[in-house]
Every structure is written in C-alpha cells, then in structure tokens.
Amino acid sequence: MKIPVEIIVGNKRIRKMALPSRYLKHIYNVLNEKWFGDRLNKKTVVAWSNLDSEECIAFECRRANRKVPLLLVHQDLRQFSKLVEFQILHEMAHKALPLRYEHGEKWQGEMMRLAKAGAFKDLW
Ligand SMILES: [Zn+2]
C-alpha cells in the first residue's frame, strides 16, 4: 500500500507517494549486516517512489518523516537490480554518518571504506 512521504531537497519540502517493498528491505537488511555491522536503523522503511530527476534516483530522508526513517528508490530502477543495490549502498553511506553530509569528504570516505571492503564488487 502506498504511503505519503515528504522529502527535503535543498530547502524545499516535496510530497511524494512511496510503496514500501519487502524486496528492497531485504537488500537493505543484507547490506546492513554485511557492510555496516547491522548498526543502521532496522526500522528504516525502504520504498519505491516516483522521484523526479532533480531529486536524485534514490533518496535518504531521515528528516522528512520523523517517526520512521525512509530510504526511497526511484521506481524506474525496478528492472536494474544491480543499480538498485548500488543506490541503496549510496544512501546507506549517508545513513552511516551522523548528519546529512551530502557528498562531501566524510561521505566520500565512507564510500571508499565500502569500496575497499569489497561492497561494490560486481556492481561497478
Ligand atoms: Zn547521495
């Protein structure tokens, strides 16, 4: 069942519909255990959404829905399972940081850690 969500892009609040997915949540859980020592929030809802180009192809939006952390994946990626996994890892790297660091040095460092650990093997 679709749920309404609100995401923050720059200083804009944008309302979207999102479709929580067991398939996406399973990928999130596996990656969380394998690459993040299971320390990322297990209550995170992982959902398909109709994001626009300016909103990226996936979105991590802790601030938008305060009760439930969300991770949105663009619905057009459905048929590209490797891209889906890559994008979820991208968003999880944001979640691993205490605040939203966009794509600055700390986030780059987290992506390098994942790369060196082998998280992107067969994905890039
Ligand atoms: Zn990002």
Residues whose N, C-alpha, C, O or C-beta is under 5 A from the ligand:
A	BS01	ZN	none
